[in-house]
Amino acid sequence: MKKMRYVAIVIAVLFLATGCAGMSETEKRTGTGAAAGAAAGAVVGSMTGSWAWGAAIGAASGAAGGYIYDQHKKSQEKAYKEGYQEGKQSTAK
């Protein structure tokens, strides 16, 4: 259990030290996914005896999930902007 606290403290300190200022939305979402995945992976990994491998695998899968979510949100934003422009042009005529 002490290992889990140590991992959580290290992750929290890293995020507090680096912050998200100056990061793009993609970087923020991917980083958040990696952090959440690492935390969840460390919990699952500690139950199986290898919290480090669990954290590494969780971070990788979390980063991938965060990136995929970012691409989805960008797609939604693009569709919204296109629809807004089309609506704006049709009411101007």
Residue frames as a rotation matrix with the C-alpha (Angstrom) as fourth column:
MET 1
0.567 0.824 0.000 0.00
0.824 -0.567 0.000 0.00
0.000 0.000 -1.000 0.00
LYS 2
0.324 -0.532 -0.782 2.93
0.209 -0.766 0.607 2.32
-0.923 -0.360 -0.137 0.64
LYS 3
-0.679 -0.580 0.450 4.04
0.525 0.045 0.850 1.80
-0.513 0.813 0.274 -2.96
MET 4
-0.004 0.777 0.630 0.65
0.970 -0.150 0.191 2.99
0.243 0.612 -0.753 -4.21
ARG 5
0.778 0.254 -0.574 0.88
0.465 -0.847 0.256 6.17
-0.421 -0.466 -0.778 -2.15
TYR 6
-0.162 -0.936 -0.311 4.38
0.215 -0.341 0.915 6.76
-0.963 0.081 0.256 -3.44
VAL 7
-0.638 -0.026 0.770 3.26
0.762 0.120 0.636 6.38
-0.109 0.992 -0.057 -7.07
ALA 8
0.415 0.882 0.225 0.26
0.887 -0.447 0.114 8.66
0.201 0.152 -0.968 -6.52
ILE 9
0.610 -0.256 -0.750 2.44
0.295 -0.805 0.514 11.31
-0.736 -0.535 -0.416 -4.87
VAL 10
-0.508 -0.857 0.089 5.03
0.355 -0.115 0.928 11.16
-0.785 0.503 0.362 -7.65
ILE 11
-0.375 0.450 0.811 2.35
0.908 0.004 0.418 11.52
0.184 0.893 -0.410 -10.33
ALA 12
0.698 0.682 -0.217 0.72
0.715 -0.679 0.166 14.43
-0.034 -0.271 -0.962 -8.49
VAL 13
0.274 -0.687 -0.673 4.05
0.211 -0.640 0.739 16.21
-0.938 -0.344 -0.030 -8.04
LEU 14
-0.660 -0.523 0.539 4.90
0.603 0.059 0.796 15.77
-0.448 0.850 0.276 -11.71
PHE 15
0.014 0.752 0.659 1.62
0.928 -0.255 0.270 17.29
0.371 0.608 -0.702 -12.77
LEU 16
0.807 0.272 -0.525 1.90
0.501 -0.786 0.363 20.15
-0.314 -0.556 -0.770 -10.33
ALA 17
-0.030 -0.925 -0.378 5.48
0.286 -0.370 0.884 20.86
-0.958 -0.082 0.276 -11.39
THR 18
-0.785 -0.322 0.530 4.88
0.561 -0.004 0.828 20.78
-0.265 0.947 0.184 -15.12
GLY 19
-0.294 0.766 -0.572 1.34
-0.164 -0.630 -0.759 22.14
-0.942 -0.129 0.311 -15.26
CYS 20
0.036 0.416 0.909 -0.73
0.855 0.458 -0.244 22.35
-0.518 0.785 -0.339 -18.38
ALA 21
0.566 0.144 -0.812 0.01
-0.094 -0.967 -0.237 25.95
-0.819 0.211 -0.534 -19.31
GLY 22
-0.094 -0.613 -0.784 1.16
-0.856 -0.352 0.378 26.30
-0.508 0.707 -0.492 -22.87
MET 23
-0.786 -0.144 0.601 -0.01
0.066 0.947 0.314 22.84
-0.614 0.286 -0.735 -23.86
SER 24
-0.703 0.589 -0.399 -2.28
-0.589 -0.167 0.791 22.17
0.399 0.791 0.464 -26.80
GLU 25
0.232 0.880 0.414 -5.63
-0.967 0.256 -0.003 20.50
-0.109 -0.400 0.910 -26.26
THR 26
0.627 -0.061 -0.777 -4.22
-0.303 0.900 -0.315 17.29
0.718 0.432 0.545 -27.76
GLU 27
-0.452 -0.877 -0.161 -1.33
-0.094 0.226 -0.970 17.30
0.887 -0.423 -0.184 -25.29
LYS 28
-0.538 0.310 0.784 -3.65
-0.840 -0.270 -0.470 17.97
0.066 -0.911 0.406 -22.36
ARG 29
0.535 0.844 0.022 -6.07
-0.845 0.535 0.018 15.20
0.004 -0.028 1.000 -23.26
THR 30
0.456 -0.451 -0.767 -3.33
-0.115 0.825 -0.553 12.69
0.882 0.341 0.324 -24.04
GLY 31
-0.624 -0.748 0.227 -1.49
-0.274 -0.063 -0.960 13.53
0.732 -0.661 -0.166 -20.81
THR 32
-0.219 0.643 0.734 -4.64
-0.973 -0.087 -0.215 13.25
-0.074 -0.761 0.644 -18.74
GLY 33
0.753 0.495 -0.434 -5.38
-0.569 0.820 -0.051 9.87
0.330 0.286 0.900 -20.29
ALA 34
0.044 -0.837 -0.546 -1.85
-0.027 0.545 -0.838 8.69
0.999 0.052 0.001 -19.59
ALA 35
-0.709 -0.307 0.634 -2.01
-0.580 -0.257 -0.773 9.81
0.400 -0.916 0.004 -15.95
ALA 36
0.180 0.864 0.469 -5.39
-0.970 0.236 -0.063 8.21
-0.165 -0.444 0.881 -15.35
GLY 37
0.734 0.060 -0.676 -4.26
-0.361 0.878 -0.314 5.04
0.574 0.475 0.667 -17.10
ALA 38
-0.326 -0.928 -0.178 -1.06
-0.183 0.247 -0.952 4.88
0.927 -0.278 -0.250 -15.08
ALA 39
-0.549 0.183 0.816 -2.95
-0.835 -0.172 -0.523 5.28
0.044 -0.968 0.247 -11.83
ALA 40
0.558 0.823 0.111 -5.50
-0.819 0.567 -0.091 2.63
-0.138 -0.040 0.990 -12.74
GLY 41
0.550 -0.423 -0.720 -2.79
-0.241 0.745 -0.622 0.34
0.800 0.516 0.307 -14.08
ALA 42
-0.559 -0.782 0.276 -0.75
-0.467 0.022 -0.884 0.70
0.685 -0.624 -0.377 -10.91
VAL 43
-0.127 0.607 0.785 -3.77
-0.958 0.129 -0.255 -0.27
-0.256 -0.784 0.565 -8.82
VAL 44
0.852 0.470 -0.229 -4.48
-0.520 0.806 -0.283 -3.33
0.052 0.361 0.931 -10.94
GLY 45
0.284 -0.839 -0.464 -0.80
-0.239 0.407 -0.882 -4.17
0.928 0.361 -0.085 -11.21
SER 46
-0.494 -0.470 0.732 -0.32
-0.801 -0.082 -0.593 -4.01
0.339 -0.879 -0.336 -7.44
MET 47
0.396 0.714 0.577 -3.02
-0.836 0.540 -0.094 -6.64
-0.379 -0.446 0.811 -7.06
THR 48
0.973 -0.042 -0.225 -1.15
-0.090 0.833 -0.545 -8.97
0.210 0.551 0.808 -9.41
GLY 49
0.653 -0.745 -0.139 2.28
0.556 0.346 0.756 -8.24
-0.515 -0.571 0.640 -7.93
SER 50
-0.416 -0.827 0.379 3.77
0.884 -0.271 0.381 -5.90
-0.212 0.493 0.844 -10.52
TRP 51
0.453 0.654 -0.605 2.52
0.539 -0.742 -0.399 -2.35
-0.710 -0.145 -0.689 -10.06
ALA 52
-0.294 -0.652 -0.699 5.27
-0.233 -0.660 0.714 -0.93
-0.927 0.373 0.042 -12.32
TRP 53
-0.947 -0.009 0.322 4.22
0.291 0.405 0.867 -2.99
-0.139 0.914 -0.381 -15.33
GLY 54
-0.059 0.998 0.008 0.60
0.977 0.059 -0.203 -2.20
-0.203 -0.004 -0.979 -14.62
ALA 55
0.309 0.114 -0.944 1.36
0.209 -0.977 -0.050 1.51
-0.928 -0.182 -0.326 -14.49
ALA 56
-0.679 -0.644 -0.354 3.38
-0.228 -0.273 0.934 1.38
-0.698 0.715 0.039 -17.72
ILE 57
-0.795 0.445 0.412 0.71
0.604 0.523 0.601 -0.53
0.052 0.727 -0.685 -19.61
GLY 58
0.181 0.905 -0.385 -2.02
0.902 -0.309 -0.303 1.68
-0.393 -0.292 -0.872 -18.14
ALA 59
-0.043 -0.282 -0.958 -0.16
-0.015 -0.959 0.283 4.85
-0.999 0.026 0.037 -19.13
ALA 60
-0.937 -0.349 -0.024 0.26
-0.048 0.059 0.997 3.65
-0.346 0.935 -0.072 -22.70
SER 61
-0.522 0.808 0.274 -3.36
0.827 0.402 0.393 2.62
0.207 0.432 -0.878 -23.09
GLY 62
0.240 0.598 -0.765 -4.56
0.738 -0.624 -0.256 5.78
-0.630 -0.503 -0.591 -21.32
ALA 63
-0.447 -0.481 -0.754 -2.49
-0.145 -0.793 0.592 7.99
-0.882 0.374 0.285 -23.61
ALA 64
-0.965 0.134 0.227 -3.94
0.259 0.318 0.912 6.20
0.050 0.938 -0.342 -26.64
GLY 65
-0.130 0.983 -0.129 -7.46
0.992 0.129 -0.009 6.65
0.008 -0.129 -0.992 -25.27
GLY 66
0.105 0.104 -0.989 -6.83
0.403 -0.914 -0.053 10.33
-0.909 -0.392 -0.138 -24.56
TYR 67
-0.802 -0.464 -0.377 -5.56
-0.170 -0.427 0.888 10.88
-0.573 0.776 0.263 -28.09
ILE 68
-0.758 0.590 0.278 -8.54
0.600 0.463 0.653 9.10
0.257 0.662 -0.704 -29.63
TYR 69
0.153 0.818 -0.555 -10.90
0.917 -0.327 -0.229 11.19
-0.369 -0.474 -0.800 -27.49
ASP 70
-0.257 -0.338 -0.906 -9.10
0.061 -0.941 0.334 14.34
-0.965 0.030 0.262 -28.63
GLN 71
-0.992 -0.126 0.020 -9.54
0.020 -0.003 1.000 13.42
-0.126 0.992 0.006 -32.29
HIS 72
-0.344 0.938 0.040 -13.24
0.921 0.329 0.208 12.77
0.182 0.108 -0.977 -31.67
LYS 73
0.214 0.410 -0.887 -13.69
0.644 -0.742 -0.187 16.18
-0.734 -0.531 -0.423 -30.02
LYS 74
-0.626 -0.498 -0.600 -11.86
-0.136 -0.688 0.712 17.90
-0.768 0.528 0.363 -32.89
SER 75
-0.886 0.361 0.292 -14.15
0.425 0.379 0.822 16.15
0.186 0.852 -0.489 -35.37
GLN 76
0.051 0.942 -0.331 -17.20
0.991 -0.088 -0.097 17.38
-0.121 -0.323 -0.939 -33.46
GLU 77
0.000 -0.121 -0.993 -15.85
0.286 -0.951 0.116 20.92
-0.958 -0.284 0.035 -33.36
LYS 78
-0.916 -0.374 -0.142 -15.15
-0.047 -0.250 0.967 20.89
-0.397 0.893 0.211 -37.09
ALA 79
-0.581 0.774 0.254 -18.67
0.754 0.393 0.526 19.63
0.308 0.497 -0.812 -37.87
TYR 80
0.200 0.647 -0.736 -20.18
0.838 -0.502 -0.214 22.31
-0.508 -0.574 -0.642 -35.62
LYS 81
-0.330 -0.415 -0.848 -18.20
0.002 -0.899 0.439 25.08
-0.944 0.143 0.298 -37.31
GLU 82
-0.988 -0.013 0.154 -19.11
0.152 0.121 0.981 23.84
-0.032 0.993 -0.117 -40.79
GLY 83
-0.251 0.968 -0.004 -22.79
0.945 0.246 0.213 23.65
0.208 0.050 -0.977 -39.85
TYR 84
0.130 0.233 -0.964 -22.67
0.585 -0.803 -0.116 27.11
-0.801 -0.549 -0.241 -38.32
GLN 85
-0.705 -0.472 -0.529 -21.14
-0.134 -0.645 0.753 28.58
-0.696 0.602 0.392 -41.47
GLU 86
-0.852 0.450 0.268 -23.70
0.449 0.366 0.815 26.86
0.269 0.815 -0.514 -43.69
GLY 87
0.058 0.918 -0.393 -26.54
0.995 -0.087 -0.055 28.15
-0.084 -0.388 -0.918 -41.52
LYS 88
-0.104 -0.206 -0.973 -25.08
0.297 -0.940 0.167 31.62
-0.949 -0.272 0.159 -41.52
GLN 89
-0.938 -0.294 -0.182 -24.82
-0.089 -0.303 0.949 31.64
-0.335 0.906 0.258 -45.32
SER 90
-0.627 0.750 0.212 -28.34
0.701 0.425 0.572 30.31
0.339 0.507 -0.792 -45.86
THR 91
0.232 0.737 -0.635 -29.91
0.897 -0.415 -0.153 32.99
-0.376 -0.534 -0.758 -43.65
ALA 92
-0.395 -0.471 -0.789 -27.92
0.137 -0.879 0.456 35.76
-0.908 0.072 0.412 -45.34
LYS 93
-0.947 -0.009 0.322 -29.55
0.322 0.040 0.946 35.05
-0.021 0.999 -0.035 -48.73
